[in-house]
Amino acid sequence: MARPIFVIDLEATCWEDREYTVDEMEIIEIGAVLARPDGCVIDEFCTFVRPIKEPILSRFCTRLTSIHQADIDTAPSYGEAIALLDEWVSQRPGTWGSWGNYDFRQFMAEERRIPSGSTFLDMQHVNLKKAWRKTTGAARTGLLGALEFHQMQFEGVHHRGVDDARNVARLLPFIDRHKLLAGVGEMRGVIDRERQP
């Protein structure tokens, strides 16, 4: 039987009235599930994260994510939160995946600011969205569109880390295992190439 995969979804600071990249954004929620290839969730993890550079959430961010200022004011810092994730993952090595490459890039941006030495981030990453598209031949699409492609409705609150992760896990049965494995570690190579002078 194929090994379960950690499905991660991050929420981060965001603004309606300005351009921004992962380098300006900060993680405010880490949502994760450990799921079998059939989509069955074995375990889950969720924590809010307190942003440091811009600790006050924009109204747009609260509307989008339903995360409120009170949720993050007493939340662990990024370093503390990633240590909690490491603890949850410990003794269960494997691969982690996300719907697209945003989550990987956001983690890398956080690590440039606050290196954590996370054991979780030593694991290989796979872009589940890309593997799903290669399997289904579907056009580029978001999570809601992918669920709709399989006649499924989103369950929970969209743009909340653990709910998004649970819904991504529901798509795992529709991803060809060989296409998934072919994408493992792909982003690490991209990041390494970007770092070369």
C-alpha positions as CSV (number, residue, x, y, z in Angstrom):
1,M,0.0,0.0,0.0
2,A,1.3,3.5,-0.9
3,R,2.5,5.7,2.0
4,P,0.2,8.4,3.3
5,I,0.9,12.0,2.3
6,F,0.9,15.2,4.4
7,V,-1.4,17.7,2.7
8,I,-0.6,21.3,3.8
9,D,-2.5,24.5,3.3
10,L,-1.2,27.9,4.5
11,E,-3.1,31.1,5.0
12,A,-1.1,34.3,5.1
13,T,-1.3,38.1,5.4
14,C,-2.8,39.8,2.4
15,W,-4.2,43.1,1.2
16,E,-6.7,44.3,-1.3
17,D,-5.1,47.7,-2.1
18,R,-1.5,46.8,-2.8
19,E,0.7,44.4,-4.8
20,Y,2.6,41.8,-2.8
21,T,4.6,38.6,-3.0
22,V,5.4,35.8,-0.6
23,D,8.3,38.0,0.6
24,E,5.9,40.5,2.0
25,M,3.3,38.0,3.3
26,E,3.6,36.1,6.6
27,I,1.9,32.8,7.5
28,I,-1.1,33.2,9.8
29,E,-2.4,29.6,9.7
30,I,-0.9,26.2,9.1
31,G,-3.5,23.6,8.3
32,A,-2.4,20.0,7.6
33,V,-3.9,16.5,7.2
34,L,-2.2,13.1,6.9
35,A,-4.2,11.3,4.2
36,R,-4.0,7.9,2.5
37,P,-4.0,7.8,-1.3
38,D,-7.7,7.0,-1.2
39,G,-8.3,10.4,0.4
40,C,-9.1,9.1,3.9
41,V,-7.8,11.5,6.5
42,I,-5.8,9.7,9.3
43,D,-4.8,12.7,11.4
44,E,-4.8,16.5,11.2
45,F,-3.0,19.5,12.6
46,C,-3.9,23.2,12.7
47,T,-2.4,26.2,14.4
48,F,-2.7,30.0,13.9
49,V,0.6,31.9,13.6
50,R,1.3,35.4,14.8
51,P,2.8,37.6,12.1
52,I,5.7,39.8,13.2
53,K,6.4,42.4,10.4
54,E,2.7,43.4,10.1
55,P,0.9,42.1,13.1
56,I,-2.5,43.8,12.3
57,L,-4.6,41.9,9.8
58,S,-6.2,43.8,6.9
59,R,-10.0,43.8,6.7
60,F,-9.6,42.1,3.3
61,C,-7.5,39.3,4.9
62,T,-10.1,38.8,7.6
63,R,-13.0,38.7,5.1
64,L,-11.1,36.3,2.8
65,T,-9.9,33.8,5.5
66,S,-12.4,34.4,8.4
67,I,-9.3,34.6,10.6
68,H,-9.7,37.4,13.1
69,Q,-7.2,39.6,14.9
70,A,-7.9,37.8,18.2
71,D,-7.0,34.5,16.6
72,I,-3.5,35.5,15.9
73,D,-2.7,37.9,18.8
74,T,-1.9,35.1,21.2
75,A,-0.9,32.6,18.5
76,P,2.6,31.1,18.4
77,S,5.3,32.8,16.4
78,Y,6.4,31.2,13.1
79,G,9.3,29.4,14.8
80,E,7.1,28.1,17.6
81,A,4.4,27.0,15.1
82,I,6.8,25.1,12.8
83,A,8.2,23.3,15.9
84,L,4.6,22.2,16.7
85,L,4.3,21.0,13.1
86,D,7.6,19.1,13.4
87,E,6.3,17.5,16.6
88,W,3.1,16.4,14.9
89,V,5.0,15.0,11.9
90,S,7.7,13.3,14.0
91,Q,8.2,9.5,13.5
92,R,6.1,9.7,10.4
93,P,8.5,10.5,7.5
94,G,7.1,11.0,4.1
95,T,6.2,13.5,1.5
96,W,4.2,16.6,1.8
97,G,2.0,18.1,-0.9
98,S,0.0,21.3,-1.5
99,W,-2.5,22.5,-4.1
100,G,0.0,24.4,-6.2
101,N,3.4,25.7,-5.3
102,Y,2.4,28.8,-3.3
103,D,2.6,26.9,0.1
104,F,6.2,25.7,-0.7
105,R,7.2,29.2,-1.7
106,Q,5.7,30.8,1.4
107,F,7.5,28.4,3.7
108,M,10.8,29.2,1.8
109,A,10.1,33.0,2.2
110,E,9.5,32.5,6.0
111,E,12.7,30.4,6.3
112,R,14.8,33.2,4.6
113,R,13.5,35.6,7.3
114,I,13.5,33.2,10.3
115,P,15.5,30.0,9.7
116,S,13.8,27.3,11.8
117,G,15.8,24.1,11.1
118,S,12.5,22.4,10.6
119,T,12.6,18.7,10.0
120,F,9.3,18.9,8.3
121,L,10.7,21.2,5.6
122,D,13.5,18.6,4.9
123,M,10.8,16.4,3.5
124,Q,10.2,16.4,-0.3
125,H,7.3,18.4,-1.6
126,V,4.9,17.6,-4.5
127,N,2.6,20.0,-6.3
128,L,-0.7,18.0,-6.1
129,K,-2.5,20.4,-8.4
130,K,0.0,19.8,-11.2
131,A,-0.2,16.0,-10.7
132,W,-4.0,16.2,-10.8
133,R,-4.0,18.3,-14.0
134,K,-1.7,15.8,-15.7
135,T,-3.9,13.0,-14.6
136,T,-7.2,14.5,-15.6
137,G,-6.2,16.7,-18.5
138,A,-8.3,19.4,-17.0
139,A,-7.5,23.0,-17.7
140,R,-5.7,25.1,-15.1
141,T,-8.1,25.4,-12.2
142,G,-8.4,26.2,-8.5
143,L,-9.4,23.9,-5.7
144,L,-13.1,24.7,-6.0
145,G,-13.0,24.0,-9.8
146,A,-11.2,20.7,-9.2
147,L,-13.8,19.5,-6.8
148,E,-16.6,20.6,-9.2
149,F,-14.8,18.6,-11.9
150,H,-15.6,15.5,-9.8
151,Q,-19.1,16.6,-8.9
152,M,-18.0,17.4,-5.3
153,Q,-18.8,20.5,-3.2
154,F,-16.3,22.2,-0.9
155,E,-16.7,21.1,2.7
156,G,-16.0,23.6,5.5
157,V,-14.8,27.2,5.2
158,H,-12.8,28.0,2.1
159,H,-9.5,29.8,2.7
160,R,-9.1,28.2,6.1
161,G,-6.0,26.0,6.3
162,V,-7.2,22.8,7.7
163,D,-10.5,22.9,5.7
164,D,-8.6,23.5,2.5
165,A,-6.2,20.7,3.3
166,R,-9.1,18.3,4.0
167,N,-10.7,19.1,0.6
168,V,-7.4,18.7,-1.3
169,A,-7.1,15.2,0.3
170,R,-10.5,14.4,-1.2
171,L,-8.9,14.8,-4.6
172,L,-6.1,12.3,-3.9
173,P,-8.0,9.3,-5.3
174,F,-8.2,11.1,-8.7
175,I,-4.4,11.6,-9.0
176,D,-2.4,9.0,-10.8
177,R,0.3,7.7,-8.4
178,H,3.0,7.7,-11.1
179,K,2.3,11.3,-12.0
180,L,2.4,12.3,-8.4
181,L,5.7,10.5,-7.8
182,A,7.2,12.2,-10.9
183,G,6.6,15.6,-9.3
184,V,8.2,14.9,-5.9
185,G,11.0,17.3,-5.1
186,E,10.5,19.3,-8.3
187,M,10.3,22.6,-6.4
188,R,13.4,22.0,-4.4
189,G,15.3,21.9,-7.7
190,V,13.7,25.2,-8.8
191,I,14.7,26.9,-5.5
192,D,18.2,25.5,-5.7
193,R,18.6,26.9,-9.3
194,E,17.2,30.3,-8.2
195,R,19.9,30.5,-5.5
196,Q,22.8,29.9,-7.9
197,P,24.7,33.0,-8.8
